[in-house]
Amino acid sequence: MENKSSNTGGDSLRYVYRCTYVAAIGGLLFGYDTAVVAGAIGFIRTRYDLSPAMVGWVASCALVGCMIGAMFAGALSDRIGRRKVLMISAIAFTVSSVGIAIPLGLDYFIFFRLVGGIGIGIASMLSPLYISEIAPAAIRGRLIAIYQMGIVLGILLIYFVNAGIAGLHDEAWNIASGWRWMFGSGILPSGLFIYFLLDAPESPRWLAQQRRLKEAEEILVKVNGVAKARVELDSIRASMEEQAAQGPAGSFTGLLRPGLRYAMIIGVILAILSQVTGINAIMYYAPEIFKSGGNGSSSALLQTVLIGVINALFTIVAIRNVDKWGRKTLLLIGAAGMTVCLGLVGAAFHFHLGRSPLVLISILAYISFFAISLGPLTFVVVAEIFPTPVRGRAMSVAIFFLWIAVFAVSQTFPMLQSSIGEARTFWCYMGMSFIAFFFVWKMVPETRGRTLEEIEKFWKATPTTAGKKHSPYNQSL
């Protein structure tokens, strides 16, 4: 997997990839814990006789925890370190899995889902941040995209686990207790995350922020070699001195000062658009969508597994090409394709073709376009565009809004499905995908191949024109 343009030796690459894979386990748990509800929600709805609004709440209650975790993880990681807060995330995952496996009532289920959501929220902003702060610029996009690969592998894994558990016994057993086994299965990957984090290094940029320059240099040497490590450490120190001269960002409102405001707007809006295009309506409710088209439970679960496979395969396409084609090109291709596919899904339901192959084919195509674009690249862009001294807090804000959008989609999908129907619901998501295309085209700069410090200087130099066509980051497009 060596990238010749990276100019790092084999040992350095192996070290960087090892650190990336550890952080990507946080992504695996993110996908695993959010998508587990897809196979369980039908059984939970029957078990507790839930209304459409309660189905939405049960499916999305973890997202409230995600908001909490994402909002506080940045400031906490700025204070005590990235690795320690990732460990808190892993512990939260474990507690959630154990708590739901115990046969208690619906209120306890919601409580432990909230705990798990805190873990998801932490991992969703801190794993890509950690990778971005340790990765060489030439392969940073690929490495952050590996985090998204962890998410989709977690989703795929839990789809198989859900299907396997559901097939152990009959429908009555699944309604009574099988769904708890689905949630409880998360204990194993959570334990692995804790184990591998024990030996993971701290972020060199966080160490530099703490004036622990010798420790930071030791890690940078392992990542880049001696000569490049010294150059990069000098660049980090210069960036820190500039930030100190400007004064601390302080409160979250400080993130809107000149030089940060434009990056903050891009991070927040891109995070929202990545979700309101409907991805989690499909990831959380795929079996129910296929059932509404006339498929049986077993067939719906198998089709859901196929979604996970396509998601994983096309995320590999993104990983292989993000540092070659650039972030913006892939985002535009993906948003355009998603718009067309969602229009076709809506048309299929409108013309009562829910059982035709058109629905499955269009959803799979939609997933493939999402997997090469908004899926991985939202995290890539958001992890790259903020200056090191405020990266934790800024990413917290962006990912907080991402989880608000996830919650809105997850909570409203069952209600939209029952009120305006599948066709209009998917056409709403189609409209959001078109807006995403337009936003990326007009506003999002290309950051391929730039160090984090170069990107920071760019925002300071052109704080109000960064997204326009004459931007130096758009020249390759």
N, C-alpha and C positions, 0 to 999 in steps of 0.2 A: 504493500500500500504506500510505498515511498513516493513522495512528490518531489521530482527533481528540482523544481523551481524553489523549493523551500530552503535549499542550501544547508540543511541540517543533516547530521550523520545518522546512520542506522540506529545507534543507541539513543540518540535524542528523540528520534521519531517514535521508537518503541516506548520511551518514557512518556511522551506526550499522549500517545494513544492509550496507554495504560491509565493515565489520569482521566482522560476523556471517557473511557469505558466505565470507570467507577462513577463519575458524575452522571453518565447516561443511565445507570441503574435507577437514579432518581426519576428519570423520564419513564423508564419501564414501569415503575410503581405508579407514576402519574397516570399512564395509560391503563394499567391493570385495574387500579382502584376506581377510576372514573367510568370505565366501560363495563365493569362487573355488573352494574345495574341493568345493562341491556338484556342480559339473560335472565335476570331475577325479577324484573319489574312486573311482568305478567303474573307470576306466581304470588308476589306480594299483593298486587291489586286484588286478586281473588281471595287470598288469605284474610285480608282486612276489609274487603268490600269497599274499595276506595272510589271516590268520585274523580272525574277528570282533573279537577284542581288539586286534589290530594295526590293523585298519581304524579302530577308535575312536581309537587313539593317533595314527595318521597324520592323521586329520581334526582332532584336538584338540590336537596338540603345540604349535601356535602359542599356545594359551591359557596354557601355562606362561610363555611370554614376556610375554603380556598381564598376568599376575599380577605379574611382576617390574616391568614398565613402570609399571603403575598404582600399585604400592606405593612406588616411589621418585620418581615424577614430582612428587608434591605437595611433598615436602620440598625437592627440587631446584628446583622453580619458585619456592618461597618464598625461596630463596637467590639465584638468578640471573635470575629473571623468567619470566613465562609464555611470552612470545614465543620466547625462546631455546630453551626446552625443547620447544616445538612444532616448532621447526626440527630438533631432534634426532630427533623422531618422524618427520618427513618423510624425513630421511636414512636412518633405519632401514628405512622402507618401500622406498626405492630400492635399498638393498643387498640386501634380501630378494628383490625381483623379479629383479634381475640374477643373483644367486647361484642361484636355482632354474632360471632359463632355461638355465644351463650344464648340459650333460648329464653330471652326476656321479651317484653312487649314492644310495641311500635315506638313509644317514646324513647326507650333505651336505644333502639335502632337508630333513630334520628340523632340522638346525642353522640353515639360513636361514629356515625357518618360525619358529623361536624368535626370531630377530632381528626378523623382521616382526612377531611377536607383541609384542615390546617396544614397537615403534612404535604398534601398535594400543592397547596398554594406556595409553601416554602420552596419545594423542589422546582416548581414551574418557573420561578424567577431566579433562583439561586444556582441551579445546575448549569443553565446556559451562561450565566454571569461568570461562574467559576471557570468554565471552559474558555470563554472569551479572554479571561485575564491570564491564562496560562498558555494559550495557543500562539504559535508563530503566525504572522499576518498572512503569509502565502497560502496557508491551509486552514485558516480560522473558520471560514464559511463551512468547509467540509466537516470540521470537528464539531461545530455547534449543530450542524445538521444531523450528526450522529446522535445527539441528544433526542432530536425528533424521532430518529430511528428507534431509540429506546422506547419512546411513547407508543409508536405503532406496533412494535413487537410486544409490548405489554398488552395492548388492545387485542392483538392477534392471539396471544397466549391465553388471555382470559376467555376469549371466544371459544377456544378449544376446550378449556377447563369447564366452562359453563355447559357446553354441549355434552361433554363427557359425564359431568355430574347429573345433568338432566336425564341422561340415558341409563343411569344406574337402576332406577326404580320407576314406578308409574307416576302419573300426574298428581295423584293424591299425596304421595311422599314429597314431591317437589314443592307442592303448596304448603305442606306442613313444616318441612325442615330442609329440603334440598337446597333452597335458595340461601340458607345460612351457611351451608358448606361452600357455596360459591364465594361468599365474602370471606369466610375463614381461611380459604386457600391462600390469601395474601400474606399469611404469616411467614411462609418460606422465603419469598423474594425480599420481604422486609428484613428478615434476619441476615440475608446475604448482603444487603446494603450496609447494615451496621458493621458487619465483619470487614468488608473492604474499605470502609471509611476510616477504620482504625489505623490503616497504614498509608492513607492518602496524604499528600503534601498540602500545605496551605497555599492560597493564592499569592504569587510573588508581588502583585501590585498592592494587595492588601498589606502585606508585610512591609512594603516600602512606605505606604501611608502611615504605618505605625513606627517609622524610622528604624525598622529592623532590617537595615540595608544589606547586611552580610548574609542573613538568611534568604532575603529576596534574590540576591545575586547567585547564591548556591543553586536555587531552583532554576533561575534563568539560564545558568550555565548548562544544566541538564537538558534544558529545552532547546537552546540555541547554539551552544558552544561558547567558549570563553570570549572571543572577540565580539560576537553579536550581543552577548549578554551584557557586556560593559556598555556598548552603545545604547542598548535598550534601557538599561538602568539609568544612564545619563538622561535619556529622553523622558523617563518617568519622573526623575528628580526635577528636571526643568519644568515639566507640567505642574508638579506639586508647588513649585516656587511661584509660578504664574497664578495658580489658584489662591495661594496664600496672600499674594499681593492684592488680589481682588476682594479678599475677605471670604469667610466661609459662607456656603449657601444657606446654612442654618436651617430655617423652617422649610416646609415643602413649598411655600410660596417663593422661596429663593430659587427654585428650579425654573421659574419663569423669567429670570433676569436675561438680558441680552447675551447671546452666545449659547444659551441653554433653551430658550423659549421655543425656537423652531424645532429643535430635536425632540423636545418634550411633546409638542403637538403631533409630530410624525409618529412617535412611539405610541402615544395613547390612541390616536385614530386608527393606525394600522392594527393594533391589538384588538380594538373593537370590531373592525371590519373582518378580521380573520375568523370571527365567531358568528357574527350576525348573518353570514352567508350560509348558515344552516348546518355546519358540519356535525355539531353535537345532536341535532335533531335526528340525524341518521345514526350516529355512533351510539346514542342512548336508546333510541327507539326503533332501530332497524328491524328486529323481529316483529314488532307491532305494525310497522309500515307494510311489511310483506304479508302479514296476516290480513291486514285491511284490504289487500289486493286479492285475497282468496286462497292464500297458501296456508298449509297446516303448520303446527308448531315445529315439528322436526325439520321440515323443509325450510321454514323461516330461519331457524337457527343455523342451518348449513349455508344458506345464502349470506347470513351475517358473517360467518367464518370466511367466505369468499371475499367479502368487503375487506376484512382484516388482511388477507393475503395480498390483494391488490394495493392496499395502503402501504404495506411493507415493501413490495417490489418497486413501486414508483418513488418511494422515499429514497431508495438506493440510487435511482436516477438523479434525484436532487443532490445527494451527497457527492456523486461523481462529477457533477457539472456546475455546482454553485460557484466554485472558484474559477471555472473556465468561461461560462456564459455570463456570470454576474447575477447579482440579486434581482435587479430591476427587470431584466429580460425574462427570467423565470416567473417572477410575480405577474408580469403582464400576460404571459402565455397562460398561466394557471387561471387567473381571474376571467379571462376571455372564455376559456374552455368551460369553466364552472357555470358561467352565465348561460351558455348554450345548453349544457346538460340539464340544469335545473328547469329551463324552459321546456325541455322534452319530457321530464318527469311530470311536471304539472300538466302538460298536454295529454299524457297517457292517462292520468287519473280523470281529467276533464272529459275525455272521450270513452270512459269506462273500459280502459285497456289495462286495468291494474294487474291482471293475471298474465299479460303478454310479456315476452322477453324484453320489450322496450323499457319497462321500469327497471329491471335488474341491470340491463346493459347501460342505461343512462346513469344510474346511481354509481355503478362501477367506474364509468368514465369520469363522473364528477369527482369521485374519490381519487382517481389517478391525477387529475389536474390539481386538486387540493394538495396532494402529497408531494408534488414537485414545486409548489409555490407557497401559498399562505400557511400551510402546515409547518414546514421547517423554517422557512425564511422569515416569518414574523419574529421568531426567537433569535435568528441570526442578526437581523437588523436592530432589534431592540437591545441586544447584548453588545452591539458595536458602537452605537451612536452617542453614548453619554460619556462625559469625562470621568476619569477614575475616581476623583474625590467624592463625586455624587452619584456614581453609577448604581450603587445599591439602592439608594432612596428613589432615584429616577426610575429604575426598573420596577421597583415596588409599585409606583404609581401606575405605570403602563400595564403591568400584569394585573393589578387590582381592577383596572377597567376591563381588561380581558375577561376576568372572572365574572364581573357584572354582566357582560355580554353573554357569556356562557349560561349564567343563571337565567337571564331573560329568555334566551332561546329554549332552554330545557323546561322552564316553568310554563311557558306559553304554548309550546308545540301541541300538547294534548288538547288544550282549550281551542287553539286555532283549528286543529284537525276536526274537532267536533262541531265547531261553529261555522267556519267558512269552507271547510272541506280540504282534502289533500291538495287539489289542483291549485287553488288560490294561495295556500300556504307555501307551496314550493315556488310559485311565481313571486311571492314576497322575497324569498331568499334569492331568486334570480335578480331582482332589482338591486339587492344589496351587493351582489357580485359585480354588477355593472358599475355601481358606485366605487367599489374597490378598484376596479380596473382604471377608472378615471382618476382616482386619488393617487394611485401609484404612478401613473403616466405623468401627472402634473407636479407631484409634490415630493416623491421619494427619490433621494439621490443614490448614485451607485457608490458603494464602499469597498468594492472588491480590491484586494491587494494592499490596502492601506493599514498602517499600524493604528492602534487605538489612539495614540497621541497625535498622529497626522489627521485623523478624523476630528479630533477635538480642536485642532488648530483651524480646520476648515470651517467649523461652525462659528468660531470667533471672527474669522475673516469675512464671512458672508452670512451673517445671522438672519437676514431677511430675504435672501435670494437663493438659498441653497437648493431649492427644488426646481429652479427654472432651467431652461434648456441649456443656457450657457455655463452651467455649473461644471467645474473640472471633473467631477465624478460622473458626468454623463457623456464625456467625450467618446468613450469606447462604445457607446450605444448608437 
